[in-house]
Amino acid sequence: MQNQGKPSSSVNVVFARKSLITTTSISAFLTPFSSSVLTFAVPEIGYAFRANFYQLVWIPVLILFPLPSFMIFFGKLSDVYGRVKMYRVGTLLFATSAIAAFFSPSLIALDALVFLMGVGAALISTNSTALITQAFRNRGRGFALGINAMSVYLGLTMAPFAGGFLIQVFGWRSVLLVNAPLSLAAFIISLYSMKDLELEIFNEEIDITGAVTFVLFFISIVLFLSVTEIYGYMYSAYIIPEITLLFILFLFAERRSKNPLIDVDLFLKNRTFTASNITALLNYIATYSIVFVFTIYLQVILGISPEISGLILVAEPVFMVIFSPLSGLLAERYGSRILASLGMLLIGFAFLMLYTLDLKNLVNIVLSLSVLGIGFGLFSAPNTNSVMGSASPGKYGLASGTLGTMRFTGQLLSVTIASLFLASSMSRKMLLSMFSGFYVQSSNLYYIYFMSGLKAMMLFSAIISFIGAYTSLMKNKGK
């Protein structure tokens, strides 16, 4: 193991840690803000390019796809070549892609550049958590992770509000341009905040075979969901054997590799690590599509302006911001499992509220999203602390990449599953004409069919959340 430098004194160590929190907090803000604000802009992008529902679903999918697909590989790469170096590459890639996306002449060009933004976000997100865990190994980790979680939720909070204002005043392209200065700021600050930290490099080989099969496995899953959404299960069923084969090949490659991409034994022998990662996956499957579904519901179906829609949706992340640092502190004192489970129970209850209440009454939406935000705030930092605390220092990059993969896999699946629910409840003609420029809210049929899919998604999310409340209680024997 090699070191990238040592701090000169204990004072420098404390200052470096505080600077690191500032740097990684900007990064923690950036990824959820950019993905959420793009999702919020979907209706306006649809009107601008005269795109249909099936085409527009790819915008949130493409920025999210690189995150679960590459994060474990990037985590391993960072453990070998240096977390700081990979972090900085990510910030530069994200900034340049966002600037280029601002000038996109077509929807295809926008999709390609949004994908590159996702690759940059994957590099940033993988290393942010690993760097925090490394610097706060002995104490203060729960609080530091809580601050980062607060930054994540601050990004989610600002996305609807800032997105609504920017779209209303400057148009949808402005939501892309605002991301570049944030990413460049993170890069510039990192040149100072990370230079004196003791960051470890673990000399291991990279499992290329495992990385390739893992990415192909994810591509096949997204392809399956997309084909199902457009053409139905009759056609997508042909992809199931491909998914199964790729998964078997991936496990076979990992078992034979001297330095596997994923340490299978870490999952098999560490129950806390496995259960906490599964719970993170379930949490994001249940919750992430809220912005996507309700953005379309408020702006397209009800005809509410982007600015007002943003104010309504801000109810959820505001409570995330409030409760995340508190839950991080409580997790250090009382343990993570009970808090995380309580958070998942509240999330499930919030989805039951959205399922049963009249959503034409906007107050009901705000109240339900507030409960959801409290639950999410109680869940995230304790669950992250549980995952990272169950891994050894040499596995921090892998653990961070695995947790990030679970989170973003959940987000990706959440958007695609939500679009599947909506597509199955509405006719193909409705979906093709939704963003054509006509005011679909004038037709009661749009409301009836859309609401059928939305309610089904809320019930599904409630069930997933209650399952997560159970898995979050699982731990290693004897602990």
C-alpha positions in Angstrom: 0.0 0.0 0.0 1.2 3.5 -0.9 0.3 6.9 0.5 -0.3 10.1 -1.4 1.1 12.3 1.3 0.7 12.9 5.0 -0.8 15.9 6.9 1.9 17.9 8.7 0.0 18.2 12.0 -3.2 17.3 13.8 -4.5 20.8 13.1 -4.0 20.3 9.4 -5.8 17.0 9.6 -8.9 18.6 11.1 -8.8 21.4 8.6 -8.3 19.0 5.7 -11.3 17.0 6.9 -13.5 20.0 7.1 -12.4 21.1 3.6 -13.0 17.6 2.3 -16.6 17.7 3.6 -17.1 21.0 1.7 -15.7 19.5 -1.5 -17.6 16.3 -1.4 -20.8 18.1 -0.3 -20.8 20.0 -3.5 -20.4 16.7 -5.4 -23.2 15.1 -3.3 -25.4 18.0 -4.3 -24.5 17.9 -7.9 -25.6 14.4 -9.0 -29.1 14.4 -7.6 -29.6 18.0 -8.6 -28.7 17.4 -12.2 -30.7 14.2 -12.6 -33.7 15.6 -10.9 -33.7 18.9 -12.6 -33.5 17.2 -16.0 -36.3 14.9 -15.0 -38.3 18.0 -14.0 -37.6 19.6 -17.4 -38.9 16.5 -19.4 -42.3 18.2 -20.3 -40.6 21.3 -21.7 -38.0 19.2 -23.6 -40.9 17.2 -25.0 -42.6 20.3 -26.2 -39.4 21.7 -27.7 -38.5 18.6 -29.7 -42.1 17.4 -30.3 -41.0 14.2 -28.7 -43.3 11.4 -27.4 -43.4 9.8 -24.0 -41.3 6.8 -25.1 -38.5 9.1 -26.3 -38.5 11.3 -23.3 -38.2 8.5 -20.8 -34.6 8.0 -22.0 -33.5 11.4 -20.6 -33.7 10.4 -16.9 -32.7 6.8 -17.9 -29.5 7.8 -19.7 -28.1 10.1 -17.0 -28.8 7.4 -14.4 -27.6 4.3 -16.5 -23.8 4.9 -16.1 -24.1 5.1 -12.3 -25.2 1.6 -11.5 -23.4 0.2 -14.5 -19.9 1.6 -13.8 -19.8 2.6 -10.1 -18.4 -0.7 -8.9 -15.8 -0.8 -11.6 -14.9 2.9 -10.9 -14.7 2.1 -7.2 -12.2 -0.7 -7.9 -10.3 1.5 -10.4 -10.1 4.2 -7.7 -8.8 1.8 -5.1 -6.0 0.9 -7.5 -5.1 4.3 -9.2 -6.2 6.8 -6.6 -9.6 8.1 -5.4 -8.6 11.8 -5.7 -7.4 11.4 -9.3 -10.6 9.6 -10.4 -12.8 12.2 -8.5 -11.2 15.1 -10.4 -11.6 13.4 -13.8 -15.3 13.0 -13.0 -15.8 16.6 -12.2 -14.2 17.8 -15.5 -16.1 15.3 -17.6 -19.4 16.3 -16.0 -18.7 20.0 -16.5 -17.7 19.7 -20.2 -20.6 17.4 -21.0 -23.1 19.8 -19.4 -21.8 22.7 -21.4 -22.0 20.8 -24.6 -25.5 19.5 -23.8 -26.7 23.1 -23.5 -26.0 23.5 -27.3 -27.7 20.2 -28.3 -29.3 20.6 -31.7 -31.4 17.5 -31.4 -32.9 15.0 -28.9 -30.3 12.4 -30.0 -27.4 14.7 -29.3 -28.9 15.6 -25.9 -29.3 11.9 -25.0 -25.6 11.2 -25.9 -24.3 14.2 -23.8 -26.6 13.4 -20.9 -25.1 9.9 -20.9 -21.6 11.4 -20.6 -22.8 13.5 -17.7 -23.9 10.3 -16.1 -20.4 8.8 -16.6 -18.9 11.9 -14.9 -21.4 11.6 -12.1 -20.5 8.0 -11.6 -16.9 8.9 -11.1 -17.8 11.7 -8.7 -20.3 9.7 -6.6 -18.2 6.6 -6.2 -15.3 8.5 -4.7 -17.1 11.1 -2.6 -18.4 8.5 -0.1 -15.1 6.6 -0.1 -13.1 9.8 0.6 -15.4 10.7 3.5 -15.2 7.2 5.0 -11.4 7.2 4.6 -10.9 10.6 6.3 -13.4 9.9 9.1 -12.4 6.3 9.8 -12.1 6.5 13.5 -14.8 8.9 14.6 -17.3 11.4 13.2 -18.2 9.3 10.2 -21.9 9.2 10.9 -22.0 13.0 11.2 -19.9 13.5 8.0 -22.1 11.1 6.1 -25.1 12.9 7.4 -23.8 16.2 6.1 -23.2 14.6 2.7 -26.7 13.1 2.8 -28.1 16.5 3.6 -26.3 17.8 0.5 -27.9 15.1 -1.6 -31.3 16.2 -0.3 -30.5 19.8 -0.7 -29.8 19.0 -4.4 -33.2 17.2 -4.6 -34.8 20.2 -2.8 -33.4 22.8 -5.1 -34.1 20.8 -8.3 -37.8 21.4 -8.6 -37.7 24.9 -7.2 -34.7 26.1 -9.2 -35.8 24.1 -12.3 -39.2 25.6 -12.2 -37.8 29.2 -12.0 -35.1 28.6 -14.6 -37.5 27.0 -17.1 -40.1 29.7 -16.6 -37.6 32.6 -17.1 -34.8 31.2 -19.3 -36.1 28.1 -20.9 -35.2 24.4 -20.3 -31.6 24.6 -21.6 -30.7 26.8 -18.6 -31.0 23.8 -16.3 -28.1 22.2 -18.1 -25.8 25.2 -18.0 -26.2 25.7 -14.2 -24.5 22.3 -13.5 -21.2 23.2 -15.1 -20.0 25.9 -12.6 -20.8 23.6 -9.7 -18.7 20.8 -11.1 -15.8 23.1 -11.9 -16.0 24.6 -8.4 -15.7 21.1 -6.9 -12.6 20.4 -9.1 -10.9 23.7 -8.1 -11.6 23.3 -4.4 -10.4 19.7 -4.5 -6.9 20.9 -5.7 -6.5 22.3 -2.2 -8.8 20.3 0.1 -7.5 16.9 -1.0 -3.8 17.5 -1.5 -2.7 16.9 2.1 -5.0 14.0 3.0 -3.6 10.6 3.5 -5.4 8.7 0.8 -4.6 5.0 0.2 -3.8 3.2 -3.0 -4.3 -0.6 -3.1 -2.2 -2.3 -5.7 -4.5 -4.8 -7.4 -5.4 -5.9 -10.9 -8.6 -4.8 -12.6 -11.2 -7.4 -13.4 -12.0 -6.4 -17.0 -14.1 -9.5 -17.8 -16.3 -8.9 -14.8 -16.7 -5.2 -15.7 -17.7 -6.0 -19.3 -20.2 -8.7 -18.4 -21.7 -6.5 -15.6 -22.3 -3.6 -17.9 -23.8 -5.9 -20.5 -26.1 -7.4 -17.8 -27.4 -3.9 -17.0 -27.9 -3.0 -20.6 -30.0 -6.1 -21.0 -32.1 -5.2 -18.0 -32.8 -1.7 -19.3 -33.5 -3.1 -22.8 -36.0 -5.6 -21.3 -37.9 -2.9 -19.4 -37.9 -0.6 -22.4 -39.2 -3.2 -24.8 -41.8 -4.2 -22.3 -42.9 -0.6 -22.0 -43.3 -0.1 -25.7 -44.3 -3.5 -27.1 -45.4 -5.6 -24.1 -44.1 -8.7 -22.4 -44.7 -10.9 -25.5 -41.6 -9.3 -27.2 -39.5 -8.6 -24.1 -39.7 -12.2 -22.9 -37.1 -13.1 -25.5 -34.5 -11.0 -23.6 -34.9 -12.9 -20.3 -32.5 -15.8 -21.4 -29.9 -13.1 -22.3 -30.2 -11.5 -18.9 -29.9 -14.9 -17.2 -26.9 -16.0 -19.2 -25.0 -12.7 -18.6 -25.7 -12.9 -14.9 -24.3 -16.5 -14.8 -21.3 -15.5 -16.8 -20.6 -12.6 -14.5 -20.8 -14.8 -11.4 -18.5 -17.4 -13.1 -16.0 -14.7 -14.0 -16.0 -13.3 -10.4 -15.4 -16.7 -8.9 -12.4 -17.4 -11.2 -10.9 -14.0 -10.9 -8.0 -13.4 -8.5 -9.1 -9.8 -8.0 -12.9 -9.8 -8.7 -14.9 -6.7 -9.5 -17.3 -7.7 -6.7 -16.1 -9.7 -3.7 -18.9 -12.3 -3.6 -17.7 -13.4 -0.1 -18.4 -9.9 1.1 -22.1 -10.5 0.3 -22.2 -14.1 1.5 -20.3 -13.7 4.8 -21.3 -10.1 5.7 -25.0 -10.1 6.4 -25.1 -6.5 7.5 -23.4 -5.3 4.3 -25.8 -7.4 2.1 -29.0 -6.5 3.9 -28.2 -2.7 4.0 -27.4 -2.7 0.3 -30.6 -4.5 -0.5 -32.5 -2.0 1.6 -30.9 0.9 -0.3 -32.0 -0.8 -3.6 -35.6 -1.2 -2.4 -35.6 2.4 -1.0 -34.7 4.0 -4.3 -37.0 1.7 -6.4 -39.8 2.9 -4.3 -39.0 6.6 -4.0 -37.0 8.0 -6.9 -39.8 8.1 -9.6 -41.8 10.6 -7.5 -40.3 13.6 -9.3 -40.8 11.9 -12.7 -44.4 10.9 -12.1 -45.6 14.0 -10.4 -43.8 16.4 -12.7 -45.9 14.9 -15.6 -49.0 14.8 -13.4 -48.8 18.4 -12.3 -47.4 20.1 -15.5 -49.0 18.0 -18.2 -52.2 16.5 -16.8 -53.2 19.3 -14.4 -51.6 22.1 -16.5 -49.8 23.7 -13.5 -46.8 25.9 -14.3 -43.3 24.6 -13.8 -42.6 27.2 -11.1 -45.7 26.2 -9.0 -45.1 22.5 -9.6 -41.6 22.9 -8.3 -42.9 24.5 -5.1 -45.2 21.6 -4.5 -42.5 18.9 -5.1 -40.1 20.7 -2.8 -42.0 19.4 0.2 -40.3 16.0 0.2 -36.6 17.0 0.0 -37.0 19.9 2.5 -37.6 17.4 5.2 -34.8 15.2 4.0 -32.4 18.1 4.5 -33.7 18.7 8.0 -33.6 15.1 9.3 -30.4 13.8 7.5 -27.8 15.3 9.9 -29.9 14.5 12.9 -30.3 10.8 11.9 -26.5 10.6 11.2 -25.8 11.7 14.8 -28.5 9.4 16.3 -27.0 6.5 14.3 -23.6 7.0 15.9 -25.2 7.0 19.4 -28.0 4.4 19.1 -27.1 2.3 16.0 -28.3 2.4 12.5 -30.8 -0.5 12.0 -33.8 0.8 14.0 -33.6 4.3 12.5 -33.3 3.0 9.0 -36.2 0.6 9.5 -38.4 3.4 11.0 -37.6 5.6 8.0 -38.7 2.9 5.6 -42.0 2.4 7.6 -42.7 6.1 7.3 -42.0 6.0 3.6 -44.4 3.1 3.1 -47.1 5.0 5.0 -46.5 8.1 2.8 -47.1 6.0 -0.3 -50.3 4.6 1.2 -51.4 8.2 1.7 -50.7 8.9 -2.0 -52.6 5.8 -2.9 -55.7 6.5 -0.9 -56.0 10.3 -0.9 -57.6 12.6 -3.6 -54.6 14.0 -5.4 -56.6 16.7 -7.1 -56.3 18.3 -3.7 -52.7 19.6 -3.8 -52.6 19.8 0.0 -52.8 16.0 0.1 -49.8 15.8 -2.2 -47.8 18.2 0.0 -48.6 16.3 3.2 -47.8 12.9 1.8 -44.5 14.1 0.3 -43.6 15.7 3.7 -44.0 12.4 5.5 -42.0 10.7 2.7 -39.2 13.3 3.2 -39.1 12.7 7.0 -38.9 8.9 6.4 -36.1 9.3 3.8 -34.2 11.6 6.0 -34.3 9.1 8.9 -33.2 6.3 6.6 -30.3 7.4 4.4 -27.4 8.4 6.7 -27.9 5.4 9.1 -28.1 3.0 6.2 -25.0 4.4 4.6 -23.2 4.2 7.9 -24.2 0.6 8.3 -22.8 -0.3 4.8 -19.5 1.5 5.1 -19.0 0.5 8.8 -19.2 -3.2 7.9 -16.4 -2.9 5.3 -12.7 -3.0 5.9 -10.5 0.1 4.9 -9.1 -1.7 1.9 -12.7 -2.2 0.7 -14.0 1.3 1.1 -14.0 2.1 -2.6 -15.7 -1.2 -3.4 -18.2 -0.7 -0.6 -19.0 2.8 -1.7 -19.2 1.7 -5.3 -21.5 -1.2 -4.4 -23.8 1.1 -2.3 -23.9 3.7 -5.1 -24.7 0.9 -7.6 -27.6 -0.2 -5.4 -28.9 3.4 -5.1 -28.7 4.2 -8.7 -29.9 0.8 -9.8 -32.9 1.6 -7.7 -33.3 5.0 -9.3 -33.0 3.6 -12.8 -35.5 0.8 -12.1 -37.8 3.3 -10.4 -38.1 5.5 -13.5 -38.4 2.6 -15.9 -41.0 0.7 -13.7 -43.0 3.9 -13.2 -43.0 4.5 -17.0 -44.1 0.9 -17.4 -47.0 1.5 -15.0 -48.1 4.6 -16.9 -47.6 3.1 -20.3 -49.8 0.1 -19.3 -52.6 2.3 -18.1 -52.7 4.6 -21.1 -53.2 4.0 -24.8 -50.3 4.3 -27.3 -52.1 7.2 -29.0 -52.3 9.1 -25.6 -48.6 8.5 -24.9 -47.5 9.6 -28.4 -49.6 12.8 -28.2 -48.9 13.8 -24.5 -46.1 16.2 -25.4 -47.3 17.2 -28.8 -48.3 20.7 -27.7 -52.0 20.1 -27.2 -53.4 20.7 -23.7 -54.2 17.2 -22.7 -55.5 18.4 -19.3 -58.7 19.4 -21.1 -59.5 15.7 -21.7 -60.8 13.9 -18.6 -59.7 10.6 -20.2 -56.0 11.6 -19.7 -56.6 12.2 -16.0 -58.5 8.9 -15.5 -56.0 6.7 -17.3 -52.9 8.5 -15.9 -54.2 8.4 -12.4 -54.8 4.6 -12.7 -51.1 4.1 -13.5 -50.0 6.6 -10.8 -52.0 4.9 -8.1 -50.8 1.5 -9.1 -47.2 2.8 -8.8 -47.9 4.2 -5.3 -49.2 0.9 -4.0 -46.3 -1.0 -5.5 -43.9 1.5 -3.8 -45.6 1.1 -0.5 -45.2 -2.7 -0.6 -41.5 -2.3 -1.6 -40.9 0.1 1.3 -42.4 -2.2 3.9 -40.2 -5.1 2.7 -37.2 -2.7 3.1 -38.3 -2.0 6.7 -37.7 -5.6 7.4 -34.4 -6.1 5.5 -32.9 -3.0 7.3 -33.2 -4.9 10.6 -31.0 -7.8 9.5 -27.4 -7.8 10.8 -24.4 -10.1 11.3 -24.8 -12.8 13.9 -23.5 -11.8 17.3 -23.7 -8.1 16.6 
